[in-house]
Amino acid sequence: MHKSNRTIIRKGDRGHHYYLVFSGRVLTMKHVAAATLNPFIDPGFGFGQVALLTGERRNVTVTTVEDTELIVLDARGNRGRVMEGLRDQQRQRFTLLREHRIFK
């Protein structure tokens, strides 16, 4: 359990983990000119995939906004499985978007 206002990942850090929010809520903070539509990540959703997919450093800071329980997947030693799971999620999202007429 992570208490409120705890930084989970920092922009610029190396990424070796993918996080799923089990309970609570986190806030993503990215310093860019354009505002993020919804900077909050709620239970059932995850974060940390960009650094795992690209090999680049973390591109956002993520902080808890209330007491939060996370499920942490360590990509070291499991990179192939984690990567395939992330790719499957992306394929499912794109398939869903393609099925809606407003996105054609």
Backbone as a ProteinNet text record, in pm:
[ID]
protein_1_A
[PRIMARY]
MHKSNRTIIRKGDRGHHYYLVFSGRVLTMKHVAAATLNPFIDPGFGFGQVALLTGERRNVTVTTVEDTELIVLDARGNRGRVMEGLRDQQRQRFTLLREHRIFK
[TERTIARY]
85.6	0	89.6	62.1	136	47.5	100.5	26.4	6.5	-87.9	-116	7.3	21.9	129.4	267.1	273.3	400.7	433.2	554.3	597.1	632.4	571.3	595.8	704.6	693.3	799.3	825.7	949.8	988.4	1028.3	988.7	1029.5	1182	1233.2	1377.6	1438.5	1366.3	1416.3	1413.4	1493.8	1486.7	1364.6	1303.1	1182.5	1202.3	1175.8	1185.1	1055.7	956	831.9	710.4	605.2	473.7	382.4	299.4	216.3	68.4	-6.8	-152.5	-211.1	-306.4	-370.9	-479.7	-462.6	-560.4	-667.2	-622.4	-714.4	-646.8	-728.2	-673.6	-669.6	-579.6	-572.9	-436	-385	-257.6	-275.9	-182.4	-182.6	-55.6	-71.5	44.7	73.1	199.8	239.1	346.3	312	405	409.7	526.4	541.8	547.4	431.4	420.6	322.7	325.7	237.1	90.5	63.8	-74.9	-114.9	-235.4	-285.8	-324.6	-303.5	-347.4	-497.7	-568	-713.7	-757.4	-701.4	-733	-602.7	-544.5	-415.6	-425	-546.9	-563.9	-571.8	-517.1	-525.6	-596.5	-706.4	-793.3	-776.4	-837.9	-827.7	-867.1	-788.9	-812.3	-725.2	-657.7	-571.6	-426.8	-334.6	-193.6	-112.9	14.2	108.1	248.8	335.6	476.1	511.8	416.8	440.5	530.4	529.9	606.4	755.2	808.8	951.3	984.6	892.7	917.8	913.4	819.5	804.2	915.1	960	1056.4	1200.6	1218.8	1353.9	1402.3	1319.4	1355.7	1328.6	1376.1	1351.6	1205.8	1161.5	1024.4	993.3	873.1	838	739.5	699.9	611.2	650	604.3	612.2	473.5	466.3	338.2	339.4	235.3	225.1	87.2	82.5	-46.9	-120.8	-252.8	-333.4	-420.2	-415.7	-481.5	-409.6	-439.5	-377	-405	-301.3	-311.8	-238.7	-304.4	-242.2	-213.3	-87.7	-43.4	0	-22	35.6	152.4	271.6	392.7	447	463.7	522.3	665.5	759.2	900.3	935.5	973.8	1004.1	1140.1	1226.4	1358.2	1339.3	1385.6	1370.7	1237.4	1141.7	1009.5	975.8	1074.5	1052.1	967.3	993.4	917.9	770	737.1	596.6	528.8	595.9	538.7	518.4	616.5	606.2	491.2	476.7	368.3	231.9	220.5	95.9	62.6	163.8	141.1	102	166.1	130	-12.4	-52	-190	-289.7	-260.4	-349.6	-363	-250	-253.5	-335.4	-318.2	-394.6	-543.9	-580.6	-722	-780.7	-704.7	-753.3	-772.8	-676	-688.2	-804.2	-824.4	-937.1	-1068.4	-1080.4	-1201.6	-1226.2	-1122.5	-1137.2	-1178	-1120.7	-1153.6	-1298.5	-1357.9	-1495.1	-1597.9	-1558.9	-1651.5	-1649.5	-1764.6	-1777.3	-1714.5	-1714.3	-1660.3	-1509.9	-1441.6	-1296.5	-1255.9	-1351.2	-1317.2	-1289.1
-117.8	0	123.2	213	338.4	450.6	527	639.2	749.5	836.4	949.9	1038.7	1098.8	1192.6	1127.7	1002.9	932.7	920.3	959	947.2	801.9	746.7	608	601.4	683.1	693.4	841.1	871	1008.8	1019.1	1129.5	1156	1151.3	1078.7	1067.7	939.8	870.3	743.8	634.6	533.3	415.2	333.7	267.8	192.4	42.9	-27.8	-173.4	-237.4	-154.5	-207	-149.8	-229.9	-186.7	-194.5	-94.7	-84.1	-91.1	-168.9	-174.4	-119.5	-29.1	27.6	-69	-125.7	-218.3	-141.3	-45	42.4	177.1	280.8	414.9	487.1	585.2	668.2	733.9	748.4	817.2	929.8	1023	1139.2	1137.2	1154	1164.3	1311.6	1347.9	1486.8	1494.4	1564.1	1581.7	1730.2	1783.2	1926.4	1952.1	1974.8	2005.9	2121.5	2183	2296.1	2252	2139	2090.6	2019.1	2042.7	1979.4	1834.6	1750	1612.3	1608.9	1530	1524	1471.1	1359.9	1304.8	1253.9	1331.6	1292.4	1186.7	1143.7	1046.9	904.9	810.9	669.2	600.7	535.2	473.5	321.9	254.2	107.4	39.7	-61.7	-136	-90.6	22.4	74.9	73.4	84.5	75.6	190.2	190.9	291.4	234.5	297.7	255.4	181	166	85.4	153	284.6	352.3	322	332.8	305.2	159.7	68.7	-72.7	-98.3	-34.7	-57.1	7.9	126.4	201.9	189.4	152.7	148.7	286.1	388.5	523.7	541.8	652.7	683.5	723.5	721	757.1	897.2	914.1	1043.7	1122.6	1068.3	1138.2	1103.1	1186.2	1155.6	1110.5	1004.3	951.6	951.1	1013	1028.4	982.4	919.3	879.6	1003.9	1005.3	1116.5	1072.6	943.7	885.6	753.8	690.6	561.7	468.2	406	330.8	198	94	-37.6	-67	-102.9	-129.6	-274.6	-327.5	-455.7	-421.1	-468.4	-430.5	-551.2	-532.9	-636.9	-598.5	-682.5	-657.1	-712.2	-624.6	-666.4	-734.9	-713	-777.6	-927.5	-1003.5	-1148.2	-1195.8	-1106.3	-1138.6	-1046.1	-982.9	-879.1	-929.5	-1047.7	-1101.4	-1113.2	-1167.3	-1183.2	-1048.7	-959.3	-827.3	-753.5	-757	-688	-743.6	-873	-932.7	-894.5	-891.7	-849	-704.7	-617	-477	-461.5	-537.6	-532.8	-581.8	-687.1	-737.3	-630.2	-559.2	-451.9	-344	-305.9	-203.4	-250.5	-375.3	-429.3	-427.9	-465.5	-466.1	-325.7	-228	-89.7	-39.8	-67.2	-23.2	-92.3	-219.8	-291.9	-229.5	-198.9	-136	-1	80.3	212.5	199.4	103.9	85.1	44	-22.7	-70.7	41.7	154.3	265.8	356.5	385.7	465	603.9	662.2	798.6	803.2	690	686.3	643.1	625.3	579.1	693.9
0	0	0	-91.2	-101.5	-47.8	43.2	101.5	-2.1	24.6	-62.8	-77.4	-194.5	-226.2	-230.9	-272	-288	-436.1	-473.6	-612.6	-641.1	-745.9	-785.3	-890.7	-993.9	-1093.7	-1122.1	-1159.2	-1190.4	-1336.8	-1396.6	-1533.9	-1541.3	-1640.7	-1659.5	-1603.3	-1515.3	-1459.9	-1566.4	-1547.2	-1633.8	-1592.6	-1690	-1661.3	-1669.6	-1560.2	-1556.6	-1508.8	-1474.3	-1417.7	-1489	-1488.7	-1535	-1413.8	-1395.8	-1276.9	-1312.5	-1236.7	-1249	-1120	-1132.2	-1014	-969.2	-851.2	-793.9	-715.7	-635.9	-562.9	-545	-526.3	-511.7	-645.2	-653.3	-773.1	-780.7	-903.4	-923.5	-1024.4	-1021.6	-1109.1	-1193.1	-1324.6	-1412.6	-1434.9	-1424.6	-1443.4	-1550	-1657.5	-1767.8	-1799.8	-1808.1	-1832.1	-1982.2	-2040.4	-2183	-2199.6	-2315	-2340.2	-2345.2	-2409	-2419.7	-2291.9	-2247.2	-2124.9	-2152.1	-2055.3	-2064.6	-2042.4	-2123.9	-2111.7	-1976.4	-1934.6	-1802.5	-1741.5	-1652.6	-1596	-1485.9	-1450.5	-1342.8	-1397.7	-1320.9	-1354	-1238.7	-1270.9	-1171.7	-1170	-1072.4	-1063.9	-1196	-1229.6	-1352.4	-1467.3	-1450.6	-1555.8	-1509.3	-1604.3	-1570.9	-1626.9	-1589.9	-1640.3	-1637.8	-1714.2	-1719.6	-1846	-1938.2	-2056.8	-2159.8	-2166.6	-2271.2	-2257.9	-2138.1	-2117.7	-2150.3	-2121.8	-2152	-2302.1	-2371.4	-2515.3	-2596.5	-2553.7	-2633.5	-2585.4	-2457.9	-2402.2	-2357.8	-2378.3	-2336.7	-2188.1	-2136.5	-1994.9	-1975.2	-1849.4	-1815.1	-1867.6	-1926.1	-1983.1	-1896.2	-1782.1	-1688.1	-1545	-1453.2	-1310.8	-1268.3	-1189.6	-1142.2	-990.3	-932	-786.9	-739.7	-623.7	-567.3	-518.1	-536.6	-485.7	-367.9	-339.5	-221.8	-193.5	-83	-54.7	-172.1	-225	-349.5	-338.8	-388.1	-396.4	-542.5	-570.2	-706.3	-721.7	-839.5	-878.2	-969.2	-934.6	-1007	-1083.2	-1213.7	-1297.3	-1328.5	-1290.9	-1316	-1453.5	-1544.1	-1681.2	-1692.1	-1595.2	-1600.5	-1581.6	-1676.5	-1670.5	-1725.6	-1739.8	-1795.4	-1911	-1965.8	-2066.9	-2183.1	-2232.7	-2346	-2315.4	-2200.5	-2160.8	-2139.9	-2069.7	-2043.8	-2175.4	-2263.7	-2392.2	-2475.3	-2481	-2559	-2501.4	-2368.9	-2305.9	-2338.8	-2337.5	-2371.3	-2518.2	-2605.7	-2748.6	-2770.5	-2699.3	-2710.2	-2668.3	-2559.6	-2513.7	-2620.8	-2681.2	-2785.7	-2904.7	-2947.7	-3060.6	-3029.7	-2907.9	-2869.2	-2871.8	-2824.7	-2825.8	-2968.4	-3056.6	-3195.3	-3265.2	-3236.9	-3295.6	-3251.7	-3124.5	-3072.1	-3138.8	-3151.8	-3214.2	-3361	-3431.3	-3573.1	-3592.3	-3496.4	-3506.9	-3492.7	-3437.9	-3418.3	-3541.6	-3593.4	-3715.8	-3705	-3587.4	-3576.1	-3599.3	-3594.6	-3614.2	-3753.1	-3844.6	-3980.1	-4071.1
[MASK]
++++++++++++++++++++++++++++++++++++++++++++++++++++++++++++++++++++++++++++++++++++++++++++++++++++++++

